[in-house]
Every structure is written in C-alpha cells, then in structure tokens.
C-alpha cells in the first residue's frame, strides 16, 4: 500500500507532466538552482506541496495600465 507521503513525491517525469514541461527543462532548472529536489537512490524526487508553494511564489500580479502608473510621463 502506498502511504500519503509517497503520493506527495513525484519523480522527474511526473513533475514534468505536472508542470507541462519537457523533463530536460526540469534538469536544467535543477542545475541552475531554480528548483530544488531530493536525490534518492540516484533518482530525483520532488515534494508536490513544495512545488505548489514554489509556483504560488512566482505568480505575477496584474499590472496597472500604463496611464495609471506614477512613472508615466505625458509629453
């Protein structure tokens, strides 16, 4: 039987599918330090909760229209 902890861990193929990316992109991000994982027995594993948090931290907020921003200068 698979424990809830084991369900939380994804391998690189599952993570690539989850993020809809090529697995090479995941490897590149690992080596660039953009994403972290755990290497267990030579296989990378990723905690789903940590990945979800990582994604939420990268949400870009909608910007105000240019004419509403202070730095907009009319000529």
N, C-alpha and C positions, 0 to 999 in steps of 0.2 A: 504494500500500500504506500502511496506517495504522500508524504507529510505536506502540510501547508507551507513549510519553509522551503521544501524542494520545488513547489509550484512557483514560488517567488523568484527562483533563479532561472535565468534564461541563458542559453549558450549564444554564440555569436550569430548563428543562423536565425535563431528565434528573435534576437534583438534586431537584426537587420530587417526581418519581416515586420516586426512590431513598429519600427520607425520608417518602414518602406524605403530603405536604403540598400545599396549594394554592400555586401559584407566587407569588401575592401575599404569602403569608407569608414566602417567601424574600426578596422585595424589601423587605418591612418589616424583617426581621432585618438585611439589609444596611445599610439606612439607620439602624437603631438600633445598629449595631456589634456585634450578637450573633453574626454570622458574617462571614467575610471571603472575598473572591473576587478575581479578576483581570479587569479590563475590557480586552478585546482587540477593537479594531475596533468598539466600541460594543456588544459582546456580553459578558455576564458569563460567566466560566468558573470552575469550581471543581475543585480537585485532589481526587480521590477519597481519596487517603491522608490529606490534611489534614482532610477531612470525617470520615473514620473516627476519626482521633485526637480531633477535636473532640467526637465522640459519646462516645468512651470516657471523656473527661474529665468528662462530665456524668452518668455512671452514679451513681445514688443507691443507697447501701448499705442493706440491710435494717436497720431499727431494732430495738432490743431491745424486748420487751414493756414496757409502762408500769411494771409492778410490779418489774421488774429494774433500772430506772434509779435512780441516786442521788437525783435530784431528786424522786422520788415521795415524797409525804408522806402517811402514814396519819392519818386523823382519828379 
